[in-house]
């Protein structure tokens, strides 16, 4: 009906994403939106093919995060959330784990873990008294009818009460969650990009970023500057990565030269 349609970025747009680099690029015109509204230049550069097809590509930032960074009193939703009593996390590192869904299908590997890798479960249980572990369910896991299954898995893995928390990190807006966290762990989640905006290091628990793997072009800016590193799915390597970051005089958690100090536990 000739109504302009714009794709607002809501996750990864990079050289490795099959939808943006192959399906849309090589598909018929009716598949391609009128334009794309991107978080950053990395995403916009990925869509150079769209410009050549007469589509608009704009870098607008992330509108959801901007609402929390540039607050307005008239934004009742943000002001209401910020007025709620959010527990203070003092004295311990807080590590955010962003869960994912559909990785078995994405990697075409029926043996891949369903919710969390076993090594990460063991690492969390071994250190749950030392750190605050926050687990954030993927929106699909919350809304697709499998939430009860996921929560049952988490209760079996970590218990119903204790230092491992998932209700609050899942219900709070991501900008607020990241503002409370020191480190981030995921498989290939786009929160890697958003954590980078806050200067939060990410451990990528997947070896498919290396040796020509399917994820080789994911998070290149974050990996090149050391904000994201590949850590093997190994209990000791995960805990060594977490313990590497120390509290600085400003109260933030920082590490040293990631590539030098972590050379024994990170890959890539």
C-alpha positions as CSV (number, residue, x, y, z in Angstrom):
1,X,0.0,0.0,0.0
2,X,3.1,2.3,-0.4
3,X,3.3,2.9,3.4
4,X,7.0,3.5,4.4
5,X,8.3,0.8,6.7
6,X,11.4,1.3,8.9
7,X,13.3,-1.5,10.7
8,X,14.4,-0.2,14.1
9,X,17.5,-2.1,15.3
10,X,16.7,-4.4,18.2
11,X,19.7,-6.7,18.2
12,X,22.9,-7.6,16.3
13,X,23.4,-6.1,12.8
14,X,26.8,-7.0,11.6
15,X,28.8,-8.7,8.8
16,X,28.0,-12.1,10.3
17,X,24.2,-11.8,10.6
18,X,22.6,-13.9,7.9
19,X,19.3,-12.0,7.7
20,X,21.0,-8.6,7.1
21,X,23.9,-9.8,5.0
22,X,22.2,-12.4,2.8
23,X,18.4,-12.9,3.1
24,X,17.5,-9.2,2.9
25,X,20.4,-8.2,0.7
26,X,19.7,-10.9,-1.9
27,X,15.9,-11.0,-1.5
28,X,13.2,-9.4,-3.5
29,X,12.3,-5.7,-3.0
30,X,9.2,-6.4,-1.0
31,X,11.3,-8.1,1.7
32,X,13.4,-4.9,2.2
33,X,12.1,-2.1,4.5
34,X,12.0,1.5,3.3
35,X,14.9,2.2,5.7
36,X,16.9,1.1,8.7
37,X,17.3,3.0,12.0
38,X,20.6,1.8,13.5
39,X,22.3,2.0,16.9
40,X,25.8,2.8,15.6
41,X,28.1,3.1,12.6
42,X,29.0,-0.6,12.6
43,X,25.4,-1.5,11.9
44,X,25.0,1.2,9.3
45,X,28.1,0.1,7.5
46,X,26.7,-3.4,7.3
47,X,23.7,-2.1,5.5
48,X,25.6,-0.3,2.8
49,X,23.9,-2.6,0.3
50,X,20.5,-1.2,1.3
51,X,21.6,2.3,0.3
52,X,22.6,1.0,-3.1
53,X,19.1,-0.3,-3.4
54,X,17.6,3.1,-2.7
55,X,16.8,2.5,1.0
56,X,17.6,4.9,3.8
57,X,20.0,4.0,6.6
58,X,20.2,6.3,9.6
59,X,22.2,6.1,12.8
60,X,19.9,7.2,15.6
61,X,21.3,5.5,18.6
62,X,19.2,3.2,20.9
63,X,16.0,5.1,21.7
64,X,15.2,2.8,24.7
65,X,18.6,3.5,26.4
66,X,18.4,7.2,25.6
67,X,15.2,7.5,27.6
68,X,17.2,6.4,30.7
69,X,20.3,8.3,29.9
70,X,18.6,11.6,29.0
71,X,15.7,11.6,31.4
72,X,12.7,13.8,31.1
73,X,10.1,14.4,33.8
74,X,7.4,13.9,31.2
75,X,8.5,10.4,30.6
76,X,6.2,8.8,33.2
77,X,7.3,5.2,32.4
78,X,11.0,5.8,33.0
79,X,10.3,8.0,36.1
80,X,8.0,5.4,37.6
81,X,10.6,2.6,37.2
82,X,13.4,4.8,38.6
83,X,11.3,5.7,41.6
84,X,10.9,2.0,42.6
85,X,13.2,0.7,45.3
86,X,15.9,-1.2,43.6
87,X,18.2,-3.0,46.0
88,X,21.7,-1.7,46.4
89,X,24.5,-4.1,45.4
90,X,27.4,-3.1,47.5
91,X,30.6,-5.0,48.4
92,X,30.4,-7.8,45.8
93,X,30.9,-7.9,42.1
94,X,27.6,-8.3,40.2
95,X,27.8,-10.5,37.2
96,X,25.0,-10.4,34.6
97,X,24.3,-13.5,32.5
98,X,22.1,-12.9,29.5
99,X,20.4,-16.1,28.6
100,X,19.5,-17.0,25.0
101,X,17.1,-19.3,23.1
102,X,17.3,-21.3,19.9
103,X,21.0,-21.8,19.9
104,X,20.7,-25.5,19.0
105,X,18.9,-24.6,15.9
106,X,21.1,-21.6,15.1
107,X,24.3,-23.7,15.4
108,X,22.6,-26.8,13.9
109,X,23.9,-28.7,16.9
110,X,21.2,-30.8,18.7
111,X,23.7,-31.5,21.5
112,X,24.3,-27.8,22.3
113,X,23.0,-26.6,25.7
114,X,19.4,-25.5,26.0
115,X,19.5,-22.8,28.7
116,X,22.9,-22.5,30.2
117,X,26.2,-24.4,29.7
118,X,27.0,-26.8,32.5
119,X,30.4,-25.2,33.1
120,X,28.7,-21.9,33.8
121,X,26.2,-23.5,36.2
122,X,29.1,-25.1,38.1
123,X,31.0,-21.8,38.2
124,X,28.0,-19.9,39.5
125,X,27.3,-22.5,42.2
126,X,31.0,-22.5,43.2
127,X,31.1,-18.7,43.7
128,X,27.5,-17.7,44.5
129,X,28.5,-16.6,48.0
130,X,31.3,-14.5,46.7
131,X,29.5,-12.7,43.9
132,X,26.1,-11.4,43.0
133,X,24.9,-13.5,40.1
134,X,22.1,-11.9,38.0
135,X,20.5,-14.0,35.3
136,X,18.3,-12.3,32.7
137,X,15.9,-14.4,30.7
138,X,15.6,-13.7,27.0
139,X,12.3,-12.0,26.0
140,X,11.3,-15.0,24.0
141,X,11.8,-17.2,27.1
142,X,9.5,-14.9,29.0
143,X,6.7,-14.5,26.4
144,X,6.6,-17.7,24.3
145,X,5.1,-20.0,26.9
146,X,8.3,-21.7,28.1
147,X,9.0,-19.4,31.0
148,X,7.8,-22.0,33.6
149,X,10.2,-24.5,32.0
150,X,13.1,-22.1,32.2
151,X,12.4,-21.1,35.8
152,X,12.1,-24.7,36.8
153,X,15.5,-25.3,35.3
154,X,17.0,-22.4,37.2
155,X,15.4,-23.5,40.5
156,X,16.9,-27.0,40.0
157,X,20.3,-25.6,39.1
158,X,20.6,-22.9,41.8
159,X,17.8,-23.3,44.3
160,X,14.8,-21.1,44.9
161,X,16.4,-18.7,47.3
162,X,19.9,-17.3,47.5
163,X,22.5,-15.2,45.8
164,X,21.5,-16.3,42.3
165,X,18.8,-13.9,41.2
166,X,16.7,-13.9,38.0
167,X,13.3,-12.4,38.7
168,X,14.6,-8.8,39.2
169,X,17.2,-8.8,36.4
170,X,14.5,-10.1,34.0
171,X,11.8,-7.6,35.0
172,X,13.9,-4.5,35.2
173,X,14.7,-2.5,32.0
174,X,18.1,-3.5,30.6
175,X,19.6,0.0,31.1
176,X,18.9,-0.2,34.8
177,X,20.3,-3.7,35.0
178,X,23.5,-2.8,33.3
179,X,23.9,0.3,35.5
180,X,24.0,-2.1,38.5
181,X,26.4,-4.7,37.0
182,X,30.2,-5.0,36.8
183,X,30.6,-7.9,34.3
184,X,28.6,-9.6,31.6
185,X,28.6,-13.2,30.3
186,X,26.7,-14.5,27.3
187,X,27.1,-16.8,24.3
188,X,26.4,-14.5,21.4
189,X,23.8,-12.1,22.8
190,X,23.5,-8.5,21.5
191,X,23.8,-7.3,25.1
192,X,27.5,-7.5,24.4
193,X,27.1,-4.3,22.5
194,X,25.0,-2.6,25.1
195,X,27.3,-3.6,27.9
196,X,30.1,-2.0,25.9
197,X,28.4,1.3,26.1
198,X,28.7,1.1,29.9
199,X,32.3,0.0,29.7
200,X,31.3,-3.4,31.1
201,X,33.5,-6.3,29.9
202,X,31.8,-9.4,28.4
203,X,32.9,-13.0,28.4
204,X,31.7,-14.8,25.2
205,X,31.3,-18.5,26.1
206,X,31.6,-19.9,22.6
207,X,34.5,-21.0,20.4
208,X,32.7,-20.3,17.1
209,X,34.3,-16.8,17.0
210,X,37.6,-18.4,16.0
211,X,39.0,-20.4,13.2
212,X,36.5,-19.3,10.7
213,X,33.5,-20.2,12.9
214,X,30.0,-19.0,12.2
215,X,30.4,-16.1,14.7
216,X,33.8,-14.9,13.4
217,X,32.3,-11.5,12.3
218,X,30.3,-10.9,15.5
219,X,31.3,-8.1,17.9
220,X,34.4,-7.2,16.1
221,X,34.6,-3.6,17.6
222,X,34.1,-5.0,21.1
223,X,36.6,-7.8,20.7
224,X,39.2,-5.6,19.0
225,X,39.4,-3.2,22.0
226,X,39.2,-6.0,24.7
227,X,35.7,-5.2,25.9
228,X,34.6,-8.7,24.8
229,X,36.8,-11.8,25.0
230,X,36.1,-15.4,24.2
231,X,36.3,-17.6,27.3
232,X,36.0,-21.4,27.0
233,X,33.1,-23.2,28.6
234,X,35.4,-24.4,31.4
235,X,34.7,-23.8,35.1
236,X,38.2,-22.6,36.1
237,X,38.5,-20.3,33.1
238,X,35.2,-18.7,33.8
239,X,36.1,-18.1,37.4
240,X,39.6,-16.8,36.5
241,X,38.0,-14.3,34.1
242,X,35.6,-13.1,36.8
243,X,38.2,-12.8,39.5
244,X,40.6,-10.9,37.2
245,X,38.7,-7.7,37.5
246,X,39.4,-5.7,40.7
247,X,37.8,-2.8,42.3
248,X,39.5,0.5,41.5
249,X,39.7,3.6,43.6
250,X,36.6,5.0,41.9
251,X,34.6,1.9,43.0
252,X,34.4,0.3,39.6
253,X,35.7,-3.1,38.6
254,X,38.6,-3.0,36.2
255,X,41.2,-5.4,34.9
256,X,44.7,-4.8,33.5
257,X,45.8,-5.7,30.0
258,X,43.2,-8.3,29.1
259,X,45.2,-9.8,26.2
260,X,48.4,-10.2,28.3
261,X,47.0,-11.2,31.7
262,X,44.2,-13.5,30.5
263,X,46.2,-15.1,27.7
264,X,45.9,-18.5,29.4
265,X,42.1,-18.5,29.7
266,X,40.8,-16.5,26.8
267,X,40.9,-17.4,23.1
268,X,41.1,-15.2,20.1
